[in-house]
Amino acid sequence: MRFENRSTAISLCIAVPLLFSCANTKKQLNYAEHAKGNYDLGEEAFKAKDYPEAVEFFNQVRNKFPYSKYAVMAEVRAADALFEDEKYLEASEQYKMFLKMRPTNEKAPHAMFRIGMCAYYQMPKDWFFMPPVYEEDLTYVKSTIDAMQAFVLRFPNAPEVRKAREVTDQCRMRLAKHEMYVAKFYFKDEKWQAAYNRAKGLIDSYSNLGMDDEAMIIMARCLVKLGRKEDARPLLERMELEFPNSKYISDARKLLKQIGPAPAQTAPAPAN
């Protein structure tokens, strides 16, 4: 690149280093001389939503005054600040460390619940210009369920239990949608056994979420395609019994009619 104006080139040579220098300059904090002072400064920064500054003050308490009562409080608050700053991976690690070191602390339920929420907020979002969430990686969905179930089991009376259960239900729904998506994908690709297995897995693991009837009709169709018509009959009859108003009930009745009547039972031979 050639500069036609020498003064412009010189100006840029001076300005660029200054720009990077400013960008790398870290705000100098005036720490207090005692633990409480730094803790209070951290709380002030937290309330002002200056979460990076809050973390700095809380870490000052932890590092410089490790035997102070404020050090324990600062451990949780530093993790809280990271959480509010949407640094969920870092926050989760700090909450886990806190639980490992202080499993009986009064803040243990809060830390354990927040570990689940950190996973929850890292789940893929369903943007209109992206594939549906059930096509994407489900690692954090499963991690959220595991964390929330462990939390409810350990702290059944904690105030966050209701929220934990709501989040768990949302995650189970996502996994159910994933199973349905894959089952329909395999069915469309004429991989009957794979489609059957996915639909059955949905019913086995995620029943009563509003997709049982659709899973059953997929299973029945796959069994017919696999030449197992008599195995499909109980599924279709179950649909008649449990989901008489399902939008798939008409298809179920047609399929049942195609299968035909059940084979006549052979009477047992009379005993001699």
N, C-alpha and C positions, 0 to 999 in steps of 0.2 A: 504493500500500500504506500502511495506517495502523497505527501502533504504539499499542496501548492503554497500554503501560507506557513512560513517557518514559525511564526509566533503562535499559531494555533497548535502546532506540534509540541512546542515547549510547554504551553499551558496544559496540554493533556498529560504530558510527562509528570508535571507537578501535581495535577489534580487527582490522577488515578491512585498513586500511593496514598494520598491523603484520604481518599474515599475508602480504601481498604483499611486504613488505620482507624478511621472512625467506626467502621463496621465491626472491627475486632476489639474495640474499646469496651471493657466491661465496667458496668456501673460500680463505683466504689461505695460500699456500705459502711456506715458508722455503727459498729457493733457496740453493744453495752458492755459494762464491766462485770456483769453478773448474769446468772442463768435466767432469772425472772425477767430482767430487762430485755434480753434477746428474745425470750419467748413472747413477751408482750408485743415487741416490734414485729415478730412473725405473724401474730394474730392481726395486727393493724394492716399489714400488707395483704393478708388473706382476705380481710373484709373489703379492702380496696381492689380486690381481684388481681393484685400483682403477685401471681402465684410463684414465679421464679424467685422473686425477692423473698417471699415467705419461706420457700424451701431453704434459701441461704441462711436466714435467721434461725430456723429450726435446726438446721444442720450444725450451726455454730453452738447451739445448746448441747446437742448430742456429742459433738467432738471436744468441746472445751470444758464442759461440765457434766461428764458422763455419770457422776454419782449423785447428781441433783435429782430431786423428784420431777423436775421439769424435763429431764432428759427422756424419760419414758413417754411423757405426754407429747414431746416434740417428735418422737419417732412416728407416732400415728398421724400427727398433724402434717408432717412432711409428706407422708404418703397421701393424705387428703388433698394437699395442695397440688401434687402431681396428678391426682385423679381429676380435680377440677380443671386442670390445665390440659386435660385430655391426653396425658401421657400415660396411657393405661398399662402398657407393658412395664414401665418403670414403677408405677404405683403398685401393680400386682406383686412385683418382686419385693418391694418394701413391706407390704402387708404380710406376705408369706414369711419374711424374715422376722417380723414382729411376732407372729403366731408361733414360730419355731422357738424364739427366745422367751416369750412370755405367754404360754398357752392358757394360763389361768387368769390373766389380767382382765379387768372389767371391760376393756376395749376389744377383747378377743372376738366377741360376736360381730362387732362392727367391722373389724378387719376381715373376718371370714366372709361376711356378706359382700364386702367391697371386692374381694377377689373374684367372686362370681360376676359382679357387675362389670369388672374390668374386661372379662372375657365377653360378656354380653355386648358391650359397646364396641368390641373389635369384630363383631360379626359383619358379614357383607350386607350392604344396604341395597334395597330394591329400587334402583334408579330406572327411570323410564327408558334411558338410552343404553342400559346394560342388560345382560341376560337375567332372567328371574333368579332370585336368591337361591332357589333350590338346585340350580345348575352350578353354583359356585362352591368353593371349598367350605366344608361344614365343620372344620376342626374346632373353631371357637363356639359353635352351637353345642357340640357335644361337651366341650370343656365347661360351658355355662351350666348345663344340666348337672354334670358331675359335681361342680362346686356348690350349686344351690341345694342339691339333694343332701350333700354332706353337711351343709350349714343347718338345714332344717332338722336333720337327724341329731346333730350335736346341740343345737340351741332351739328346741321346739317352742320355747316361750318368748323368744326374742321379738321385738316389735317389727323387725323386717321380714318375718316369716311370710306374711301375706304377700308382700311384694315378690319374695323369692319364689313362691308358688306360681304367681302370675307369670313371671319370667320363664319358669320351667315349662309352663303350659305353652307359651309362645314358641319356645324352642322345640318342644315335641311336635307342634304343628308344622314347623319348618321341616323337621326330619320326615314327618309323614308325607308332606308335599314332595319331598325329594324322592321317597320311595315310590310314590304314585307317578312322578315324572319319569323315573327310570323304567317302571313297569310298562307304561304306555309307549316309551321309546322302544323297548324290546318287542312289545306286541306289534308295533308298526313295522318293525324289522323282521317280523315273523319268527322270532326266537321264543317259541311258545313256553318252553320249560323255564327259561330265564325270566320271562314276564310273569309266569305263574309264581315263581319263587319270590319275586319282589312284591307282588300283590299280597301273597300270603304273609310275608314278613311285615307288611303294613298292618294287617289285621292282628297278627300275633303281638306286635310291639306298640302299635299306636291306634288301638281300637277306640271307638266312641269319640272320634274327632270329626265326624261328619263325612268320612270317606269310605266307610265299611261297605256300603252298597256298591259303589263303583269298583272297589277292589274285588268284591265277590263276582261281579259280572265278568271282569277280566279273567279271574281264575276259571270260571265256568267255560268261557270261550276257549281258553287255552287248553283245558282238559278235553274239550270236543275236538280241537285241532290235533291233539296228541292221541286221539282214538280212545279216550277214556270217558265215554259218554255217561256211563253209570256213576262215575265218580263226580260228574258235574251235577247230577240230579239233586243230591242233598243240598248243595249250595243254592240252587235255584229255588228249591222248596223253602229253604231258610229265608231267602229274600222275600218270598210271598208272605211268610209269617212275620218277619221282623220289619220289613220296609215296604208295606203295601202302597205307600204314597210316593215311593222313590221315582225319580225321572227315568230310572233304568228298569223299572218293573215290567214295562211293556216288552222290552228286549228280552228280559228273563223269561217271560211267558212264551214268547215266540220260540226261544231256544229250547225251552222245556217241551213244547209241542213238536219241535223237530226231532228231539231225542226219542219221543214216543213213549207209550206206556211202559211202566216197569215190567220186567219179565215176571211171568207167573211163577209163584213159588211151587216147587215140586213137593208134593205130599210125601212124607217119609214112608218107607215101606213098612208094612205091618210086621210086628215081631212074631217070630214063630212060637 
